[in-house]
Amino acid sequence: MTFSGYVGQKNFNTLKNIKPILTNAVEYGWFTFAAKPLFALLSWLHSIFGNWGWSIIALTLIVRAMLYPLTYKGMVSMQKIKEISPKIKEIQAKYKGDPQRINAATMEMYKKHNANPLGGCLPMLLQIPIFFAIYRVLLNAVELQGAEWMLWITDLSLKDPFFVLPLLMGVSMWYQQQITPNSMTDPLQQKIFQWLPAVMTIFFVTFPAGLVLYWLINNIFTIAQQFVINSAYERYKASKAQEHKK
């Protein structure tokens, strides 16, 4: 009886060259359905850039570009909601004590102004599987163990030794909040929202540097999008105001 075997690291390309079915030995847990194609895309990007850190940045830009139509609609909706928030407060004061009337009138206001209060949440929800998939890839893919990016980041699968990336991520998240329209009227919700960057920074301190890098670039790209949309919406409002004057 003859047989063959392989003893070594679960390197994807090595396993694929021996026998493609052996690549199933690389297990990513619950998020295998998202992590496996994500790793394939990262590997392709790595063949172009030759660095896993820059590959993660390129992946982030690809994801943001794919979600741009939804993100654009969500950001425009948030601008509209901010604009009509005084009217919503008037509705809440007018029908105080009657939640059904408040909800009905508020939804009618949203419909009239073509504003979707959940529009800004959808792009975030779609990124959750990608976030956890990258986390599993960083933990399980042998190729990313000990992968350098630049300067002090010598292993993307481990936490940032100097906590620079988590701090930058927290600052970018805070700044993103400052330029993003906020339609919250509940003081408690506003306080929780204000403290969110600090809480997320604490969480991200222990996360792999590659994952923090992904979220940091994601925040920077979102800030750039918000600037563009804010400027475009201000120009739109100014043109509308000019039309009314005429």
Buried (B, 14 or more C-beta within 10 A) or exposed (E): EEEEEEEEEBBBEBBEEBEEEBBEEBEBEEBBEBBBEBBEBBBEBBEEEEBBBBBBBBBBEEBBEEBEEBBBBBBBBBBBBBBBBEBBEEBBEEBEEEEEBBEEBBEEBBEEEEBBBEBBEBBBEBBEBBBBBBBBBBBBBBBBBEBEBEEEBEBBBBBBEEBBBBBBBBBBBBBBEEEBBBBEEEEEEEEEEEEBBEEBBEEBBEBBBBBBBBBBBBBBBBBEBBEEBBEBBEEEEEEEEEEEEE
